[in-house]
Amino acid sequence: MQLTLEFGGGLELLCDSVKIHNINVALQNGIEKLTMKDLLSWVRTNLIKERPEMFMKGDSVRPGVLVLVNDCDWELSGQLDTTLEEKDVVVFISTLHGG
């Protein structure tokens, strides 16, 4: 499944300073749909190069990370249970800033 991932607000630093990633996630055998929970696991394994604890806490993103799926807050679409479709755009933005 082809997706576009965008990282902002400093999160791109965890991915070798690359803000936009065009990725292809292979669905596991017997799985017909990809959820945000599956995608986050894939991101942790394949994109995050350093300090994954700055991006994720458990199976989800850390508090303070805004997640948009096709410009819609993922809290409105089911968070970890949000089903992704081909060519979706997922944006991760850190809302926490140092002073």
Backbone as JSON Lines, residues from 0, in Angstrom:
{"i":0,"aa":"M","n":[0.84,-1.17,0.0],"ca":[0.0,0.0,0.0],"c":[0.89,1.24,0.0]}
{"i":1,"aa":"Q","n":[0.65,2.13,-0.93],"ca":[1.45,3.34,-1.04],"c":[0.84,4.45,-0.19]}
{"i":2,"aa":"L","n":[1.69,5.06,0.63],"ca":[1.27,6.14,1.51],"c":[2.32,7.24,1.48]}
{"i":3,"aa":"T","n":[1.91,8.44,1.86],"ca":[2.85,9.55,2.04],"c":[2.83,9.91,3.51]}
{"i":4,"aa":"L","n":[4.01,9.94,4.13],"ca":[4.15,10.32,5.52],"c":[4.93,11.62,5.59]}
{"i":5,"aa":"E","n":[4.44,12.54,6.43],"ca":[5.12,13.81,6.63],"c":[5.4,14.0,8.11]}
{"i":6,"aa":"F","n":[6.61,14.44,8.44],"ca":[7.01,14.66,9.82],"c":[7.37,16.12,9.99]}
{"i":7,"aa":"G","n":[6.85,16.76,11.03],"ca":[7.13,18.18,11.26],"c":[7.27,18.5,12.73]}
{"i":8,"aa":"G","n":[7.58,19.75,13.01],"ca":[7.73,20.21,14.38],"c":[8.93,19.63,15.09]}
{"i":9,"aa":"G","n":[9.91,19.17,14.34],"ca":[11.11,18.58,14.92],"c":[11.16,17.07,14.8]}
{"i":10,"aa":"L","n":[10.03,16.41,14.52],"ca":[10.02,14.95,14.41],"c":[10.84,14.45,13.23]}
{"i":11,"aa":"E","n":[11.03,15.31,12.22],"ca":[11.83,14.9,11.07],"c":[13.27,14.59,11.47]}
{"i":12,"aa":"L","n":[13.72,15.16,12.58],"ca":[15.09,14.9,13.05],"c":[15.29,13.43,13.44]}
{"i":13,"aa":"L","n":[14.2,12.74,13.77],"ca":[14.28,11.32,14.12],"c":[14.38,10.45,12.87]}
{"i":14,"aa":"C","n":[14.14,11.05,11.7],"ca":[14.14,10.31,10.43],"c":[15.2,10.87,9.49]}
{"i":15,"aa":"D","n":[16.39,11.08,10.0],"ca":[17.5,11.61,9.2],"c":[17.17,12.96,8.56]}
{"i":16,"aa":"S","n":[16.36,13.77,9.24],"ca":[15.99,15.13,8.79],"c":[15.23,15.14,7.47]}
{"i":17,"aa":"V","n":[14.58,14.04,7.12],"ca":[13.74,13.97,5.92],"c":[12.29,14.18,6.35]}
{"i":18,"aa":"K","n":[11.64,15.22,5.79],"ca":[10.28,15.54,6.21],"c":[9.21,14.7,5.52]}
{"i":19,"aa":"I","n":[9.39,14.39,4.24],"ca":[8.36,13.68,3.48],"c":[8.89,12.34,3.01]}
{"i":20,"aa":"H","n":[8.12,11.3,3.29],"ca":[8.49,9.93,2.91],"c":[7.36,9.32,2.09]}
{"i":21,"aa":"N","n":[7.66,8.91,0.88],"ca":[6.7,8.13,0.08],"c":[7.05,6.67,0.3]}
{"i":22,"aa":"I","n":[6.15,5.96,0.94],"ca":[6.46,4.59,1.37],"c":[5.5,3.59,0.73]}
{"i":23,"aa":"N","n":[5.92,2.34,0.76],"ca":[5.08,1.23,0.31],"c":[5.1,0.19,1.42]}
{"i":24,"aa":"V","n":[3.94,0.0,2.06],"ca":[3.83,-0.94,3.18],"c":[3.14,-2.2,2.66]}
{"i":25,"aa":"A","n":[3.83,-3.33,2.8],"ca":[3.24,-4.6,2.37],"c":[2.29,-5.1,3.45]}
{"i":26,"aa":"L","n":[1.09,-5.5,3.04],"ca":[0.13,-6.06,3.99],"c":[0.55,-7.48,4.34]}
{"i":27,"aa":"Q","n":[0.42,-7.83,5.61],"ca":[0.76,-9.17,6.06],"c":[-0.25,-10.18,5.51]}
{"i":28,"aa":"N","n":[0.16,-11.42,5.43],"ca":[-0.73,-12.47,4.92],"c":[-2.02,-12.52,5.72]}
{"i":29,"aa":"G","n":[-3.13,-12.56,5.02],"ca":[-4.43,-12.68,5.66],"c":[-5.01,-11.36,6.16]}
{"i":30,"aa":"I","n":[-4.25,-10.28,6.07],"ca":[-4.75,-8.98,6.52],"c":[-5.19,-8.19,5.3]}
{"i":31,"aa":"E","n":[-6.44,-7.72,5.34],"ca":[-7.0,-7.01,4.2],"c":[-6.88,-5.5,4.31]}
{"i":32,"aa":"K","n":[-6.68,-5.01,5.54],"ca":[-6.6,-3.57,5.71],"c":[-5.43,-3.2,6.61]}
{"i":33,"aa":"L","n":[-4.96,-1.98,6.42],"ca":[-3.86,-1.46,7.22],"c":[-4.44,-0.43,8.19]}
{"i":34,"aa":"T","n":[-4.12,-0.57,9.47],"ca":[-4.59,0.4,10.46],"c":[-3.43,1.29,10.89]}
{"i":35,"aa":"M","n":[-3.75,2.35,11.59],"ca":[-2.71,3.24,12.09],"c":[-1.8,2.5,13.07]}
{"i":36,"aa":"K","n":[-2.34,1.57,13.83],"ca":[-1.5,0.79,14.74],"c":[-0.44,0.02,13.95]}
{"i":37,"aa":"D","n":[-0.85,-0.59,12.82],"ca":[0.1,-1.3,11.96],"c":[1.14,-0.34,11.39]}
{"i":38,"aa":"L","n":[0.67,0.83,10.95],"ca":[1.58,1.8,10.35],"c":[2.6,2.29,11.37]}
{"i":39,"aa":"L","n":[2.17,2.59,12.58],"ca":[3.11,3.07,13.59],"c":[4.19,2.04,13.9]}
{"i":40,"aa":"S","n":[3.81,0.78,13.93],"ca":[4.8,-0.28,14.13],"c":[5.79,-0.3,12.97]}
{"i":41,"aa":"W","n":[5.3,-0.14,11.75],"ca":[6.15,-0.12,10.55],"c":[7.1,1.08,10.61]}
{"i":42,"aa":"V","n":[6.57,2.25,11.0],"ca":[7.38,3.46,11.08],"c":[8.5,3.28,12.11]}
{"i":43,"aa":"R","n":[8.17,2.73,13.26],"ca":[9.18,2.51,14.3],"c":[10.31,1.62,13.79]}
{"i":44,"aa":"T","n":[9.95,0.58,13.04],"ca":[10.94,-0.38,12.55],"c":[11.73,0.15,11.36]}
{"i":45,"aa":"N","n":[11.08,0.89,10.46],"ca":[11.7,1.23,9.18],"c":[12.13,2.68,8.99]}
{"i":46,"aa":"L","n":[11.54,3.63,9.71],"ca":[11.86,5.04,9.46],"c":[12.6,5.73,10.59]}
{"i":47,"aa":"I","n":[12.21,5.44,11.82],"ca":[12.82,6.13,12.95],"c":[14.25,5.64,13.13]}
{"i":48,"aa":"K","n":[15.19,6.56,12.98],"ca":[16.61,6.2,13.03],"c":[17.2,6.33,14.42]}
{"i":49,"aa":"E","n":[16.63,7.21,15.23],"ca":[17.18,7.41,16.57],"c":[16.07,7.85,17.52]}
{"i":50,"aa":"R","n":[16.24,7.54,18.78],"ca":[15.34,7.94,19.86],"c":[13.86,7.7,19.57]}
{"i":51,"aa":"P","n":[13.46,6.47,19.31],"ca":[12.05,6.18,19.03],"c":[11.13,6.58,20.19]}
{"i":52,"aa":"E","n":[11.68,6.67,21.4],"ca":[10.87,7.08,22.55],"c":[10.39,8.53,22.45]}
{"i":53,"aa":"M","n":[11.02,9.3,21.59],"ca":[10.57,10.68,21.37],"c":[9.36,10.74,20.45]}
{"i":54,"aa":"F","n":[9.08,9.66,19.75],"ca":[7.96,9.6,18.81],"c":[6.82,8.73,19.34]}
{"i":55,"aa":"M","n":[7.17,7.61,19.97],"ca":[6.15,6.66,20.38],"c":[6.22,6.36,21.88]}
{"i":56,"aa":"K","n":[5.06,6.05,22.41],"ca":[4.94,5.57,23.79],"c":[4.02,4.37,23.74]}
{"i":57,"aa":"G","n":[4.58,3.19,23.98],"ca":[3.8,1.96,23.81],"c":[3.5,1.73,22.34]}
{"i":58,"aa":"D","n":[2.24,1.49,22.01],"ca":[1.84,1.25,20.62],"c":[1.39,2.51,19.9]}
{"i":59,"aa":"S","n":[1.36,3.64,20.59],"ca":[0.82,4.87,20.01],"c":[1.89,5.96,19.98]}
{"i":60,"aa":"V","n":[1.51,7.12,19.47],"ca":[2.43,8.26,19.48],"c":[2.44,8.86,20.88]}
{"i":61,"aa":"R","n":[3.49,9.57,21.19],"ca":[3.59,10.23,22.5],"c":[2.56,11.35,22.59]}
{"i":62,"aa":"P","n":[2.13,11.67,23.81],"ca":[1.3,12.87,23.98],"c":[2.04,14.08,23.42]}
{"i":63,"aa":"G","n":[1.33,14.96,22.75],"ca":[1.96,16.13,22.15],"c":[2.28,15.96,20.68]}
{"i":64,"aa":"V","n":[2.0,14.77,20.11],"ca":[2.19,14.56,18.68],"c":[0.82,14.57,18.02]}
{"i":65,"aa":"L","n":[0.6,15.56,17.15],"ca":[-0.65,15.68,16.4],"c":[-0.56,14.77,15.19]}
{"i":66,"aa":"V","n":[-1.6,13.97,14.97],"ca":[-1.62,13.05,13.83],"c":[-2.81,13.42,12.95]}
{"i":67,"aa":"L","n":[-2.52,13.66,11.67],"ca":[-3.57,13.96,10.69],"c":[-3.55,12.89,9.61]}
{"i":68,"aa":"V","n":[-4.74,12.37,9.29],"ca":[-4.88,11.44,8.18],"c":[-5.72,12.15,7.13]}
{"i":69,"aa":"N","n":[-5.12,12.45,5.99],"ca":[-5.78,13.23,4.94],"c":[-6.35,14.52,5.51]}
{"i":70,"aa":"D","n":[-5.54,15.23,6.28],"ca":[-5.87,16.53,6.89],"c":[-6.97,16.47,7.94]}
{"i":71,"aa":"C","n":[-7.3,15.28,8.44],"ca":[-8.31,15.12,9.48],"c":[-7.64,14.56,10.74]}
{"i":72,"aa":"D","n":[-7.91,15.17,11.89],"ca":[-7.35,14.71,13.16],"c":[-7.73,13.26,13.38]}
{"i":73,"aa":"W","n":[-6.75,12.42,13.66],"ca":[-7.02,10.99,13.8],"c":[-7.92,10.68,14.98]}
{"i":74,"aa":"E","n":[-8.05,11.6,15.92],"ca":[-8.94,11.39,17.05],"c":[-10.39,11.33,16.6]}
{"i":75,"aa":"L","n":[-10.69,11.9,15.44],"ca":[-12.04,11.87,14.89],"c":[-12.31,10.61,14.07]}
{"i":76,"aa":"S","n":[-11.25,9.88,13.75],"ca":[-11.44,8.7,12.88],"c":[-11.07,7.39,13.55]}
{"i":77,"aa":"G","n":[-10.83,7.4,14.86],"ca":[-10.58,6.14,15.56],"c":[-9.17,5.91,16.06]}
{"i":78,"aa":"Q","n":[-8.31,6.89,15.96],"ca":[-6.91,6.8,16.4],"c":[-6.23,5.53,15.88]}
{"i":79,"aa":"L","n":[-5.81,4.62,16.77],"ca":[-5.07,3.43,16.34],"c":[-5.88,2.52,15.43]}
{"i":80,"aa":"D","n":[-7.21,2.59,15.51],"ca":[-8.07,1.74,14.68],"c":[-8.41,2.36,13.33]}
{"i":81,"aa":"T","n":[-7.89,3.56,13.07],"ca":[-8.15,4.22,11.78],"c":[-7.65,3.34,10.65]}
{"i":82,"aa":"T","n":[-8.52,3.06,9.69],"ca":[-8.15,2.25,8.53],"c":[-7.58,3.15,7.45]}
{"i":83,"aa":"L","n":[-6.43,2.75,6.92],"ca":[-5.77,3.53,5.87],"c":[-6.08,2.94,4.51]}
{"i":84,"aa":"E","n":[-6.09,3.8,3.51],"ca":[-6.34,3.38,2.13],"c":[-5.18,3.83,1.25]}
{"i":85,"aa":"E","n":[-5.12,3.23,0.08],"ca":[-4.08,3.55,-0.89],"c":[-3.98,5.05,-1.1]}
{"i":86,"aa":"K","n":[-2.74,5.56,-1.09],"ca":[-2.4,6.96,-1.36],"c":[-2.84,7.94,-0.28]}
{"i":87,"aa":"D","n":[-3.17,7.43,0.92],"ca":[-3.47,8.33,2.03],"c":[-2.22,9.12,2.41]}
{"i":88,"aa":"V","n":[-2.45,10.29,3.01],"ca":[-1.37,11.13,3.5],"c":[-1.51,11.21,5.02]}
{"i":89,"aa":"V","n":[-0.46,10.81,5.73],"ca":[-0.45,10.84,7.2],"c":[0.62,11.82,7.65]}
{"i":90,"aa":"V","n":[0.22,12.77,8.49],"ca":[1.12,13.82,8.95],"c":[1.3,13.7,10.46]}
{"i":91,"aa":"F","n":[2.54,13.77,10.91],"ca":[2.87,13.74,12.33],"c":[3.55,15.07,12.66]}
{"i":92,"aa":"I","n":[2.99,15.81,13.62],"ca":[3.54,17.12,13.99],"c":[3.71,17.17,15.5]}
{"i":93,"aa":"S","n":[4.91,17.48,15.95],"ca":[5.14,17.65,17.38],"c":[4.64,19.04,17.78]}
{"i":94,"aa":"T","n":[3.82,19.07,18.83],"ca":[3.32,20.35,19.31],"c":[4.12,20.83,20.53]}
{"i":95,"aa":"L","n":[5.14,20.05,20.91],"ca":[5.97,20.41,22.06],"c":[7.25,21.09,21.57]}
{"i":96,"aa":"H","n":[7.55,22.23,22.16],"ca":[8.72,22.98,21.73],"c":[9.53,23.4,22.94]}
{"i":97,"aa":"G","n":[10.82,23.42,22.77],"ca":[11.7,23.85,23.85],"c":[11.69,25.36,23.99]}
{"i":98,"aa":"G","n":[12.22,25.85,25.06],"ca":[12.17,27.28,25.3],"c":[13.47,27.86,25.58]}
